[in-house]
Amino acid sequence: MELANKVAIVTGGGAGIGKAIALRLARAGADIVIADIDLGVAVETARQIEGLGRRAEVARTDVTRKDEIEALVAQALEVGRIDILVNNAGVENITPLFEIDETEWDRILNVNLKGAFLCSQVVAGAMTADGQAGKIVNIGSIAGVMPPKGEPHYAASKGGIHILTKQLAAELAPYHINVNAVAPGVVRNGLSTSQSLADPERADKIAQTIPLGRVGSPQDIANAVTFLASNEADYITGVILPVDGGILIGGLQLG
């Protein structure tokens, strides 16, 4: 999957799944703009990308603020035409229904869903301005398909991402911008179900119930994102791709 001389923005690209995505895209030849609210981890990831011989820029970005996203896009355009956007930035809290207050609900929905919308809106505007094709890949979750216990706000945000992906795909198809989503399952060192995976015994029990016999890794997600960002996926749009080891077919109940 050749991405030579492409420019990719990866939100939340400093750590976890986002870092794996940024490094994988760089290995495929892309220059990377890392947007992250944690500047320290973003700088370290940028250093690793530069070690691969690719250019890396860092922008401290709160994806809930349109002005900061506009500044991010302006910085990315200094690197070159924006070819790829990966909407990875996200937060997750495991909180029972009756304990979720408005502040927590708003934070989850604002970062996970509003952030992806704003980034897509601004970046797509830049992509369409020069009339060339582009790729947007959103990070959803199997929680948006099969909601786990104790995370109604997270599940709602990821379900929203899946629908947003289809809507954007329809609206941006005339501009030759493909929009797809990857829906991770249980991922070690990622965001999904991170609290349960912190317990090795719990992680082992979960792995035994996954059809492919293991939990996922950030690299599993990064590989799928790289495919959808490449020319090999030019005829794919509006797809929600589960990367879950078969959880959705196996019926594992998370939570």
VOBA-1610 file (N, C-alpha, C; in pm, whole numbers, padded with zeros to 5 digits, always signed):
BEGIN
Met+00086-00119+00000Met+00000+00000+00000Met+00089+00124+00000Glu+00103+00183-00114Glu+00197+00292-00133Glu+00130+00427-00106Leu+00188+00502-00013Leu+00137+00636+00019Leu+00246+00741+00003Ala+00340+00716-00085Ala+00454+00806-00102Ala+00408+00947-00133Asn+00464+01042-00058Asn+00440+01185-00078Asn+00297+01229-00046Lys+00219+01142+00018Lys+00088+01183+00066Lys+00106+01256+00200Val+00010+01341+00232Val+00009+01411+00360Val-00114+01366+00438Ala-00091+01321+00560Ala-00200+01268+00642Ala-00206+01342+00775Ile-00327+01379+00815Ile-00352+01431+00950Ile-00407+01315+01032Val-00349+01293+01150Val-00400+01192+01242Val-00432+01260+01374Thr-00561+01267+01409Thr-00597+01329+01537Thr-00578+01226+01648Gly-00538+01275+01764Gly-00506+01183+01873Gly-00391+01092+01835Gly-00298+01144+01755Gly-00192+01062+01697Gly-00069+01045+01783Gly-00073+01092+01908Gly+00046+01086+01991Gly+00066+00956+02065Ala-00042+00881+02088Ala-00031+00761+02173Ala-00135+00659+02130Gly-00119+00536+02180Gly-00218+00430+02160Gly-00242+00398+02014Ile-00369+00379+01979Ile-00405+00346+01842Ile-00362+00457+01745Gly-00378+00582+01786Gly-00340+00693+01699Gly-00193+00692+01664Lys-00108+00662+01761Lys+00036+00653+01735Lys+00065+00541+01637Ala+00003+00426+01657Ala+00025+00313+01566Ala-00017+00349+01423Ile-00127+00421+01411Ile-00174+00464+01279Ile-00074+00560+01215Ala-00030+00658+01292Ala+00065+00757+01239Ala+00193+00690+01190Leu+00246+00598+01269Leu+00369+00529+01231Leu+00347+00438+01109Arg+00232+00372+01104Arg+00204+00281+00991Arg+00189+00360+00861Leu+00121+00473+00866Leu+00107+00557+00747Leu+00243+00609+00703Ala+00327+00644+00799Ala+00461+00692+00767Ala+00544+00582+00700Arg+00532+00459+00751Arg+00606+00348+00690Arg+00560+00323+00546Ala+00435+00359+00518Ala+00384+00345+00381Ala+00424+00462+00292Gly+00493+00561+00351Gly+00546+00671+00271Gly+00485+00807+00293Ala+00387+00818+00382Ala+00319+00946+00403Ala+00394+01036+00499Asp+00380+01166+00480Asp+00421+01265+00579Asp+00302+01286+00672Ile+00330+01306+00801Ile+00225+01302+00902Ile+00217+01433+00979Val+00095+01481+00997Val+00068+01592+01089Val-00008+01533+01206Ile+00053+01536+01323Ile-00007+01479+01443Ile-00081+01588+01518Ala-00212+01568+01533Ala-00294+01661+01611Ala-00328+01593+01742Asp-00285+01651+01852Asp-00308+01588+01982Asp-00314+01696+02088Ile-00398+01674+02188Ile-00407+01770+02296Ile-00288+01758+02391Asp-00219+01643+02387Asp-00100+01619+02468Asp+00022+01640+02380Leu+00083+01757+02391Leu+00193+01793+02302Leu+00315+01704+02325Gly+00337+01663+02450Gly+00454+01583+02482Gly+00458+01451+02407Val+00348+01375+02410Val+00347+01245+02341Val+00350+01264+02190Ala+00289+01374+02142Ala+00289+01401+01999Ala+00430+01427+01948Val+00508+01502+02024Val+00645+01532+01985Val+00729+01405+01980Glu+00710+01315+02076Glu+00785+01189+02077Glu+00749+01103+01957Thr+00620+01096+01923Thr+00579+01019+01806Thr+00634+01082+01678Ala+00634+01214+01672Ala+00690+01283+01555Ala+00838+01249+01538Arg+00910+01240+01649Arg+01052+01204+01643Arg+01070+01065+01583Gln+00983+00972+01620Gln+00992+00837+01566Gln+00959+00834+01417Ile+00864+00916+01375Ile+00829+00924+01233Ile+00946+00980+01153Glu+01010+01082+01205Glu+01127+01139+01137Glu+01239+01035+01127Gly+01247+00946+01227Gly+01345+00838+01222Gly+01320+00741+01109Leu+01197+00739+01058Leu+01162+00656+00944Leu+01188+00726+00811Gly+01238+00850+00820Gly+01269+00925+00700Gly+01154+01005+00643Arg+01046+01021+00721Arg+00931+01098+00676Arg+00921+01228+00754Arg+00855+01323+00697Arg+00835+01450+00766Arg+00721+01438+00866Ala+00737+01502+00980Ala+00632+01499+01083Ala+00618+01638+01142Glu+00494+01681+01155Glu+00461+01808+01219Glu+00367+01779+01336Val+00370+01866+01434Val+00287+01849+01553Val+00203+01975+01573Ala+00076+01955+01604Ala-00013+02067+01631Ala-00096+02033+01755Arg-00078+02110+01861Arg-00163+02088+01978Arg-00303+02131+01941Thr-00397+02036+01944Thr-00530+02061+01892Thr-00637+02003+01983Asp-00732+02087+02020Asp-00854+02042+02086Asp-00958+02027+01976Val-00996+01903+01946Val-01084+01879+01831Val-01227+01928+01853Thr-01259+01975+01972Thr-01392+02031+01996Thr-01398+02179+01961Arg-01284+02237+01921Arg-01277+02380+01891Arg-01246+02400+01742Lys-01340+02460+01670Lys-01323+02475+01527Lys-01206+02565+01492Asp-01181+02667+01574Asp-01070+02757+01544Asp-00936+02684+01550Glu-00923+02590+01643Glu-00799+02514+01654Glu-00785+02416+01538Ile-00896+02361+01492Ile-00892+02273+01375Ile-00853+02351+01251Glu-00905+02470+01236Glu-00868+02554+01122Glu-00720+02586+01123Ala-00665+02611+01242Ala-00521+02635+01254Ala-00442+02509+01219Leu-00492+02393+01260Leu-00429+02266+01227Leu-00423+02248+01076Val-00533+02271+01009Val-00539+02253+00864Val-00446+02350+00794Ala-00440+02473+00840Ala-00348+02571+00781Ala-00204+02524+00795Gln-00169+02467+00910Gln-00035+02415+00932Gln-00007+02296+00841Ala-00107+02208+00826Ala-00090+02090+00740Ala-00070+02131+00595Leu-00139+02233+00550Leu-00127+02277+00411Leu+00011+02333+00381Glu+00084+02373+00483Glu+00222+02416+00463Glu+00312+02297+00431Val+00271+02178+00475Val+00345+02056+00443Val+00314+02013+00299Gly+00188+02027+00261Gly+00145+01991+00126Gly-00004+01971+00124Arg-00055+01933+00007Arg-00198+01906-00005Arg-00237+01796+00093Ile-00350+01814+00163Ile-00397+01713+00258Ile-00467+01602+00181Asp-00410+01483+00187Asp-00465+01368+00116Asp-00549+01278+00204Ile-00515+01272+00334Ile-00575+01175+00426Ile-00606+01243+00558Leu-00723+01215+00610Leu-00759+01254+00747Leu-00801+01130+00822Val-00740+01107+00938Val-00783+00999+01026Val-00838+01060+01153Asn-00969+01046+01173Asn-01035+01098+01293Asn-01027+00992+01403Asn-00918+00998+01479Asn-00894+00898+01583Asn-00915+00952+01724Ala-00904+01082+01744Ala-00912+01139+01879Ala-01041+01095+01948Gly-01028+01046+02069Gly-01147+00999+02141Gly-01120+00981+02289Val-01227+00979+02365Val-01219+00954+02509Val-01325+00852+02546Glu-01301+00782+02656Glu-01393+00678+02700Glu-01399+00677+02852Asn-01519+00677+02907Asn-01541+00657+03049Asn-01638+00541+03068Ile-01608+00454+03163Ile-01702+00347+03197Ile-01780+00394+03319Thr-01905+00436+03295Thr-01988+00494+03400Thr-02130+00442+03383Pro-02191+00387+03487Pro-02329+00339+03476Pro-02425+00451+03440Leu-02533+00412+03377Leu-02632+00507+03325Leu-02670+00614+03426Phe-02710+00575+03547Phe-02763+00671+03643Phe-02655+00756+03708Glu-02529+00729+03679Glu-02420+00807+03737Glu-02359+00906+03638Ile-02406+00906+03515Ile-02351+00997+03413Ile-02416+01133+03429Asp-02334+01236+03452Asp-02389+01371+03459Asp-02374+01438+03322Glu-02431+01556+03311Glu-02431+01624+03181Glu-02291+01658+03135Thr-02204+01693+03229Thr-02067+01729+03193Thr-01995+01612+03127Glu-02010+01494+03186Glu-01944+01376+03130Glu-02005+01340+02994Trp-02138+01343+02986Trp-02204+01314+02858Trp-02153+01408+02749Asp-02151+01539+02780Asp-02110+01638+02681Asp-01965+01617+02639Arg-01879+01584+02733Arg-01737+01564+02700Arg-01719+01447+02604Ile-01783+01335+02631Ile-01769+01218+02544Ile-01822+01247+02404Leu-01941+01306+02397Leu-02001+01333+02266Leu-01925+01442+02191Asn-01877+01541+02264Asn-01805+01651+02198Asn-01673+01605+02138Val-01596+01531+02214Val-01466+01486+02162Val-01486+01381+02053Asn-01565+01279+02081Asn-01574+01165+01991Asn-01653+01193+01864Leu-01763+01263+01876Leu-01852+01282+01761Leu-01841+01422+01701Lys-01857+01524+01785Lys-01844+01660+01733Lys-01705+01683+01676Gly-01603+01631+01743Gly-01466+01649+01695Gly-01446+01590+01557Ala-01498+01469+01535Ala-01485+01406+01403Ala-01560+01485+01296Phe-01678+01536+01334Phe-01755+01617+01238Phe-01680+01743+01200Leu-01631+01817+01300Leu-01563+01943+01271Leu-01437+01921+01189Cys-01358+01820+01224Cys-01236+01792+01149Cys-01269+01755+01005Ser-01371+01672+00987Ser-01410+01631+00852Ser-01460+01750+00772Gln-01538+01835+00835Gln-01593+01952+00766Gln-01482+02044+00716Val-01386+02075+00803Val-01279+02168+00767Val-01182+02105+00668Val-01143+01980+00693Val-01048+01915+00603Val-01112+01889+00466Ala-01236+01845+00464Ala-01302+01822+00335Ala-01312+01952+00255Gly-01331+02063+00325Gly-01332+02191+00256Gly-01200+02219+00188Ala-01091+02186+00256Ala-00958+02204+00197Ala-00936+02107+00081Met-00984+01984+00097Met-00967+01884-00009Met-01044+01923-00135Thr-01166+01971-00118Thr-01248+02004-00235Thr-01202+02132-00303Ala-01129+02215-00231Ala-01086+02343-00287Ala-00998+02325-00409Asp-00917+02217-00411Asp-00829+02197-00527Asp-00881+02089-00622Gly-01000+02036-00592Gly-01065+01944-00684Gly-01001+01807-00696Gln-00916+01769-00599Gln-00853+01638-00604Gln-00918+01542-00505Ala-00889+01415-00523Ala-00948+01313-00437Ala-00885+01314-00299Gly-00952+01248-00203Gly-00899+01238-00068Gly-00960+01121+00005Lys-00906+01091+00122Lys-00954+00980+00204Lys-00974+01029+00347Ile-01091+00999+00402Ile-01120+01023+00542Ile-01151+00889+00606Val-01081+00857+00715Val-01106+00733+00788Val-01139+00768+00932Asn-01257+00730+00975Asn-01301+00754+01113Asn-01277+00630+01197Ile-01249+00651+01325Ile-01236+00538+01416Ile-01365+00528+01497Gly-01442+00425+01464Gly-01564+00397+01537Gly-01536+00297+01648Ser-01625+00201+01665Ser-01605+00098+01767Ser-01716-00006+01752Ile-01686-00130+01790Ile-01795-00227+01795Ile-01896-00190+01903Ala-01856-00098+01995Ala-01952-00048+02094Ala-02066+00027+02027Gly-02041+00079+01907Gly-02145+00146+01831Gly-02238+00052+01760Val-02206-00079+01763Val-02288-00182+01701Val-02350-00271+01808Met-02270-00308+01906Met-02311-00396+02014Met-02274-00329+02146Pro-02359-00241+02199Pro-02322-00156+02313Pro-02285-00236+02437Pro-02172-00201+02501Pro-02134-00267+02625Pro-02209-00206+02743Lys-02208-00275+02854Lys-02270-00222+02975Lys-02186-00106+03030Gly-02255-00008+03085Gly-02187+00100+03156Gly-02126+00207+03070Glu-02158+00209+02942Glu-02100+00311+02853Glu-02202+00364+02753Pro-02320+00405+02798Pro-02419+00452+02700Pro-02373+00574+02622His-02296+00664+02687His-02249+00783+02617His-02143+00748+02514Tyr-02051+00658+02548Tyr-01948+00615+02454Tyr-02010+00540+02336Ala-02102+00448+02366Ala-02168+00373+02260Ala-02245+00466+02167Ala-02314+00566+02225Ala-02389+00661+02142Ala-02295+00740+02051Ser-02181+00780+02106Ser-02087+00859+02026Ser-02032+00777+01910Lys-02005+00649+01933Lys-01948+00566+01827Lys-02055+00523+01727Gly-02178+00499+01775Gly-02286+00477+01680Gly-02306+00598+01591Gly-02293+00716+01651Gly-02300+00840+01574Gly-02190+00850+01470Ile-02069+00806+01506Ile-01958+00807+01411Ile-01991+00720+01290His-02052+00606+01314His-02083+00515+01204His-02183+00579+01107Ile-02286+00642+01161Ile-02385+00708+01075Ile-02325+00830+01006Leu-02244+00906+01080Leu-02176+01022+01021Leu-02088+00978+00904Thr-02021+00866+00920Thr-01936+00814+00813Thr-02017+00791+00685Lys-02132+00729+00698Lys-02215+00701+00580Lys-02268+00830+00518Gln-02307+00925+00604Gln-02359+01051+00553Gln-02250+01130+00479Leu-02131+01137+00538Leu-02020+01207+00473Leu-01981+01139+00343Ala-01985+01005+00343Ala-01950+00932+00221Ala-02044+00969+00108Ala-02172+00980+00138Ala-02270+01016+00035Ala-02249+01159-00014Glu-02224+01250+00079Glu-02211+01392+00041Glu-02080+01422-00030Leu-01975+01347+00003Leu-01844+01379-00052Leu-01807+01293-00172Ala-01887+01192-00204Ala-01858+01107-00318Ala-01843+01185-00449Pro-01926+01286-00476Pro-01909+01362-00600Pro-01774+01432-00611Tyr-01708+01453-00496Tyr-01576+01517-00495Tyr-01463+01414-00495His-01499+01285-00507His-01401+01176-00506His-01325+01170-00375Ile-01397+01195-00267Ile-01343+01178-00132Ile-01410+01057-00072Asn-01332+00956-00043Asn-01384+00834+00018Asn-01387+00850+00169Val-01497+00809+00231Val-01511+00818+00376Val-01552+00681+00429Asn-01469+00625+00514Asn-01496+00495+00574Asn-01462+00499+00722Ala-01497+00394+00792Ala-01466+00385+00935Ala-01413+00247+00969Val-01323+00244+01065Val-01276+00119+01124Val-01339+00109+01263Ala-01396-00007+01294Ala-01460-00028+01424Ala-01378-00129+01504Pro-01287-00081+01590Pro-01206-00174+01668Pro-01291-00253+01768Gly-01244-00373+01796Gly-01301-00452+01905Gly-01222-00427+02032Val-01190-00533+02103Val-01111-00523+02226Val-00965-00507+02188Val-00906-00395+02225Val-00769-00364+02182Val-00680-00341+02304Arg-00573-00417+02313Arg-00476-00396+02421Arg-00394-00272+02391Asn-00376-00188+02492Asn-00302-00062+02479Asn-00373+00039+02390Gly-00501+00017+02366Gly-00580+00115+02294Gly-00683+00173+02389Leu-00787+00233+02334Leu-00889+00296+02418Leu-00996+00196+02460Ser-01039+00111+02367Ser-01156+00026+02393Ser-01134-00068+02510Thr-01227-00068+02603Thr-01228-00154+02721Thr-01093-00156+02792Ser-01026-00043+02795Ser-00892-00037+02853Ser-00892-00075+03001Gln-01001-00047+03072Gln-01003-00077+03214Gln-01005-00228+03238Ser-01080-00302+03157Ser-01082-00447+03177Ser-00950-00510+03135Leu-00884-00455+03035Leu-00758-00512+02989Leu-00643-00481+03084Ala-00662-00388+03176Ala-00559-00360+03274Ala-00541-00478+03369Asp-00640-00565+03376Asp-00636-00685+03459Asp-00599-00802+03368Pro-00476-00858+03381Pro-00433-00965+03290Pro-00527-01084+03290Glu-00580-01121+03405Glu-00670-01235+03411Glu-00797-01208+03333Arg-00851-01087+03350Arg-00971-01048+03275Arg-00941-01046+03125Ala-00823-00995+03087Ala-00785-00991+02946Ala-00777-01130+02886Asp-00720-01224+02962Asp-00710-01361+02914Asp-00848-01424+02894Lys-00939-01396+02987Lys-01074-01450+02976Lys-01144-01394+02852Ile-01125-01266+02827Ile-01186-01205+02708Ile-01128-01269+02583Ala-00996-01287+02579Ala-00931-01345+02461Ala-00986-01483+02429Gln-01018-01561+02531Gln-01068-01696+02510Gln-01206-01698+02446Thr-01278-01588+02456Thr-01413-01583+02399Thr-01416-01518+02261Ile-01303-01466+02215Ile-01295-01405+02083Ile-01267-01515+01981Pro-01342-01523+01873Pro-01323-01632+01777Pro-01179-01653+01731Leu-01104-01546+01708Leu-00966-01562+01665Leu-00869-01584+01780Gly-00919-01587+01904Gly-00839-01632+02016Gly-00745-01532+02079Arg-00757-01405+02045Arg-00672-01304+02108Arg-00740-01169+02103Val-00696-01079+02190Val-00740-00941+02180Val-00660-00872+02070Gly-00710-00760+02025Gly-00643-00690+01916Gly-00527-00605+01964Ser-00451-00557+01869Ser-00341-00465+01897Ser-00363-00337+01819Pro-00302-00226+01862Pro-00311-00104+01782Pro-00266-00124+01637Gln-00170-00214+01617Gln-00121-00239+01481Gln-00229-00300+01393Asp-00314-00385+01451Asp-00425-00441+01374Asp-00514-00329+01318Ile-00540-00230+01402Ile-00625-00117+01359Ile-00552-00033+01256Ala-00422-00009+01280Ala-00342+00073+01189Ala-00335+00012+01050Asn-00325-00120+01043Asn-00320-00186+00911Asn-00449-00163+00833Ala-00562-00173+00902Ala-00690-00152+00834Ala-00705-00007+00788Val-00664+00085+00873Val-00672+00227+00836Val-00585+00255+00714Thr-00466+00200+00712Thr-00374+00223+00600Thr-00432+00171+00470Phe-00496+00056+00475Phe-00562+00004+00355Phe-00670+00101+00306Leu-00756+00147+00397Leu-00866+00235+00357Leu-00815+00371+00310Ala-00695+00410+00354Ala-00636+00538+00313Ala-00561+00527+00180Ser-00544+00405+00132Ser-00461+00383+00013Ser-00545+00380-00114Asn-00476+00382-00228Asn-00545+00374-00356Asn-00611+00238-00377Glu-00570+00138-00300Glu-00631+00005-00313Glu-00777+00005-00266Ala-00816+00110-00194Ala-00955+00121-00146Ala-01031+00230-00220Asp-00989+00261-00343Asp-01052+00370-00417Asp-01200+00348-00446Tyr-01244+00221-00450Tyr-01384+00193-00483Tyr-01463+00152-00360Ile-01413+00189-00244Ile-01480+00159-00117Ile-01515+00289-00047Thr-01641+00309-00016Thr-01680+00427+00061Thr-01809+00398+00138Gly-01822+00461+00254Gly-01940+00441+00337Gly-01940+00311+00414Val-01824+00248+00428Val-01815+00116+00492Val-01771+00130+00638Ile-01831+00051+00725Ile-01787+00038+00864Ile-01718-00098+00874Leu-01587-00099+00889Leu-01509-00222+00887Leu-01476-00266+01029Pro-01540-00371+01080Pro-01505-00421+01213Pro-01366-00486+01209Val-01283-00450+01304Val-01152-00516+01321Val-01152-00567+01464Asp-01211-00685+01481Asp-01249-00729+01616Asp-01221-00875+01645Gly-01151-00942+01556Gly-01122-01083+01579Gly-01243-01173+01571Gly-01353-01120+01522Gly-01475-01200+01508Gly-01575-01182+01621Ile-01558-01081+01705Ile-01648-01061+01818Ile-01793-01048+01772Leu-01815-00972+01667Leu-01953-00946+01625Leu-02020-01072+01572Ile-01944-01164+01519Ile-02005-01289+01473Ile-02013-01390+01587Gly-01924-01371+01690Gly-01921-01466+01799Gly-02013-01433+01913Gly-02063-01308+01918Gly-02160-01270+02017Gly-02106-01242+02155Leu-01977-01205+02166Leu-01921-01172+02297Leu-01994-01053+02356Gln-02032-01063+02483Gln-02096-00952+02553Gln-01994-00882+02639Leu-01959-00759+02600Leu-01860-00683+02676Leu-01923-00620+02798Gly-01838-00589+02895Gly-01887-00517+03014Gly-01885-00604+03136
//
